[in-house]
Each structure stands twice: as structure tokens, then as C-alpha cells.
Amino acid sequence: MNINLSPDWQVVLADEIGKPYFKELLIALEEECKNYTCYPPLDLVFSAFNHCSFNDLKVVIIGQDPYHGEGEANGLSFSVNDNVKIPPSLRNIFREINTDFDSVFMPSSGNLERWAAQGVLLLNASLTVRKDSPNSHKHLKWNLFTDAVIQAISEQKEDVVFLLWGSFAQKKGIKIDRSKHHVLETGHPSPMSANQGKWFGNKHFSKTNSFLKSKGISEIKWEM
């Protein structure tokens, strides 16, 4: 399997993608995809990186694994392909943006490539999943790779905003250097968490922009 990863990220992650476990991961993924339907398609596995360059990176949003329904996943966390019904978690994200900016914002598409193009890395802990089976590729050791991604960002960048939604993402981000970066934590946007009052009202989107502005960094147009 070819690593369809943009050149800038290949440089940043050169040591990691050269490790034996990563080569074994790719071989195991190819085998998995021969026996099962997996998402996203192999050519989109590294889309989160290819739509957000390392140099332009401003914000990291950590998810767990891709959507596992047919045609949904496009390689970016919380994002779905165009012409796919917007999932409940993403709908709650859009609702919070509405409240945060006192706007009327409910796009017809849940494709978040428009965020990625502005410097938002939409990173899932596992980059692939088996159809209709959430967290099914945990055994492939994607977590080692994505931990290394977070560590590289933490070490090599400054003033990145990390949005950690839910206990899984918060554990994933435990080693972020908070003296160099801005970390915001809240509940997960899933209906269960949101209905328990753990999501709405967090104002993470305006808080992110306020921090970026304070550092002289261009803000994210969340409502695009």
C-alpha cells in the first residue's frame, strides 16, 4: 500500500512511518480490506493531513474513528462526504456554532474540508474502520501513529488550539505541552453527551478565534 501522505507531513513524520509497526499496520490494513469493506477508501485514509498542511496548522480536533456507514467517511474526523445526511454529532457541532456566534448556520453538507483548508486538522485516533463496526480497527495500532502525530505537533509547533471533546479525546491529548499550546476541553457532541448538558454552551469556536487573534493568527471561518 502506498502512503498517500502530503510531502510536508512525510517530512514531519519520517521517523514514525519508517518504524516496523507502521509498515506492519499498512500490510494488515490491506489484508483487512480484502476480507471486509472498510472506510474510508484507501486513497482517502490520510485525507486529514492532505487537506491541512503542517505549516498552516492552527487547530486540532480529535475524533475516535471514521463513520462506519456506506459512503459516509472522507478521512476527516466528524466530517462526511457531500450528499450524505449530516450525522447527529456534527449537527450538534453546527448548532453550537450557531449559538456561539448568534447566527443561523445549518449547511446542507457535512463536508469539513473547508475547515481543513483554513488550518484545522480533523484527526481521528484510528484512521480506518470496518463497515458497520465502530472501533473495529483499534487492533491495527493506529493509536501509536496518531499519538506520534499529536506529539510532533506539540513539539514542533507553537500556539496551536487543541479541541478535546469527550473523555477519549482528553486522554488522547494528555501529553500536549500546555505551556506552548491552548487546550480546550468539553463533553462530546454526541446526542447522549449533549442531552446531558455536557456539550452545548462550550463556546469553543469563539474561544479558539479569540486565542488565535491574540497571537496574531488569522481566525477560522467556522460558518463557511
C-alpha positions in Angstrom: 0.0 0.0 0.0 1.3 3.4 -1.0 1.4 6.1 1.7 -0.8 8.8 0.2 0.6 11.4 2.5 1.5 15.0 1.5 5.2 15.8 1.3 5.3 18.2 4.3 3.8 15.7 6.6 6.0 13.0 5.3 9.0 15.1 6.4 7.5 15.7 9.9 6.5 12.1 10.4 9.5 10.5 8.6 10.8 8.6 11.6 7.4 7.3 12.5 6.4 6.0 9.1 9.8 4.3 8.9 9.1 2.2 12.0 8.3 -1.5 11.7 4.9 -1.2 13.4 3.7 1.3 10.8 4.8 -0.9 7.9 3.0 -3.8 9.6 -0.1 -1.7 10.0 -0.3 -0.9 6.3 0.1 -4.6 5.4 -2.6 -5.6 8.0 -4.9 -2.8 6.6 -4.5 -4.1 3.1 -5.4 -7.6 4.2 -8.3 -6.3 6.2 -9.7 -4.5 3.2 -9.5 -7.7 1.1 -11.7 -9.5 3.6 -14.1 -6.7 4.7 -15.5 -3.5 3.5 -13.5 -0.7 5.2 -13.9 3.1 5.4 -12.7 5.5 4.2 -11.4 4.2 0.8 -7.7 3.6 0.9 -6.9 6.7 -1.1 -8.6 8.8 1.5 -7.0 7.4 4.6 -4.6 10.3 5.1 -7.0 13.0 3.8 -6.9 14.9 7.1 -3.2 15.6 6.5 -3.6 16.3 2.8 -6.2 18.9 3.3 -4.3 20.7 6.2 -0.7 21.4 5.7 1.7 21.2 8.7 2.9 24.8 8.1 -0.7 26.2 8.1 -1.9 24.1 11.1 -3.8 26.2 13.7 -6.3 23.9 15.3 -6.5 20.2 16.0 -9.9 18.4 16.6 -9.5 14.8 17.8 -12.1 12.2 17.0 -12.2 8.5 17.7 -12.6 6.7 14.3 -14.3 7.3 11.0 -18.0 7.0 10.4 -18.7 3.3 9.5 -21.8 3.7 7.2 -21.6 3.3 3.5 -20.3 6.3 1.7 -20.0 8.5 4.8 -16.3 8.8 5.8 -14.0 11.1 3.9 -10.9 10.8 6.1 -11.6 13.8 8.3 -12.9 13.5 11.8 -16.6 14.4 12.3 -16.8 15.1 8.5 -18.8 13.2 5.9 -18.9 13.3 2.1 -21.1 15.7 0.2 -24.7 14.4 -0.3 -24.6 12.4 2.9 -27.1 13.1 5.7 -25.4 15.1 8.4 -24.8 12.8 11.4 -26.2 13.8 14.9 -22.8 14.7 16.4 -21.9 17.0 13.5 -25.4 18.6 13.6 -24.8 19.4 17.3 -21.5 20.9 16.4 -23.2 23.2 13.9 -25.9 24.0 16.5 -23.2 25.1 18.9 -21.6 27.3 16.3 -25.0 28.9 15.8 -25.3 29.7 19.4 -21.7 30.7 19.8 -21.8 33.3 17.1 -25.6 34.2 17.3 -26.1 33.1 13.7 -28.3 30.9 11.6 -26.0 28.3 10.2 -27.1 24.8 9.1 -25.2 23.8 5.9 -26.6 21.2 3.6 -23.2 19.5 3.5 -21.3 18.0 6.4 -18.0 18.0 4.4 -15.5 19.8 6.6 -12.8 20.2 4.1 -13.5 23.9 4.2 -12.2 23.9 7.8 -9.2 21.8 7.0 -8.2 24.3 4.2 -8.0 27.0 6.8 -5.6 25.0 9.1 -7.9 22.7 11.1 -6.5 19.2 11.4 -9.5 16.9 11.8 -7.7 13.9 13.3 -9.2 10.5 14.2 -7.4 8.3 16.6 -7.9 5.4 14.2 -7.8 6.4 10.5 -9.9 3.4 9.3 -12.8 1.3 10.4 -14.7 -1.8 9.3 -18.2 -1.3 7.8 -20.9 -1.1 10.5 -18.4 -1.9 13.2 -17.2 1.1 15.3 -13.7 1.0 16.8 -13.0 -2.2 14.8 -9.5 -1.2 13.7 -8.2 -0.4 17.1 -6.0 -3.5 16.9 -4.2 -2.1 13.9 -2.2 0.2 16.2 -3.3 3.4 14.6 -3.2 4.9 18.1 0.6 4.7 18.1 0.7 6.6 14.8 -1.8 9.3 15.8 -0.2 9.7 19.3 3.1 10.4 17.4 1.2 13.0 15.2 0.0 14.8 18.3 3.4 14.7 19.9 5.1 16.0 16.7 2.6 18.9 16.6 3.1 19.6 20.3 6.9 19.7 20.0 7.4 21.3 16.6 4.6 24.0 16.6 3.5 26.7 19.0 0.1 28.3 19.7 -2.0 25.5 18.3 -5.5 25.2 19.7 -6.4 21.6 20.6 -10.1 20.9 20.9 -10.6 17.8 23.1 -14.3 16.7 23.1 -15.2 13.9 25.4 -13.1 11.6 27.7 -11.5 9.7 24.8 -10.1 12.8 23.1 -9.0 14.2 26.5 -7.0 11.1 27.3 -5.5 11.2 23.8 -4.3 14.7 24.4 -2.8 14.2 27.8 0.8 14.7 26.6 0.2 18.0 24.8 2.6 20.7 26.1 0.1 23.2 27.5 2.7 25.8 28.1 3.1 26.1 24.4 -0.5 25.4 23.2 -4.1 26.3 24.0 -6.2 23.3 25.1 -10.0 23.4 25.4 -11.9 20.5 26.8 -15.7 19.8 27.0 -18.1 16.9 26.6 -18.6 15.0 23.3 -21.1 16.5 20.8 -22.9 13.1 20.5 -26.6 13.3 21.4 -26.1 11.3 24.6 -23.5 13.7 25.9 -25.2 16.8 24.6 -28.5 15.9 26.1 -26.8 15.6 29.5 -25.7 19.2 29.2 -22.0 18.4 28.5 -21.7 19.9 25.1 -23.9 23.0 24.4 -22.6 26.3 25.6 -18.9 25.5 25.5 -18.2 28.4 23.0 -15.1 26.6 21.8 -15.3 28.1 18.4 -15.3 31.8 19.5 -12.7 30.9 22.2 -10.5 29.4 19.5 -10.7 32.5 17.4 -10.1 34.8 20.3 -6.9 32.9 21.1 -5.7 32.9 17.5 -6.4 36.6 17.2 -4.4 37.3 20.4 -1.4 35.6 18.8 -1.8 37.5 15.5 -3.0 34.4 13.7 -5.9 34.5 11.3 -9.2 33.3 12.7 -11.2 30.3 11.4 -14.4 31.0 9.5 -16.4 28.2 11.1 -19.6 29.3 9.4 -18.5 28.8 5.9 
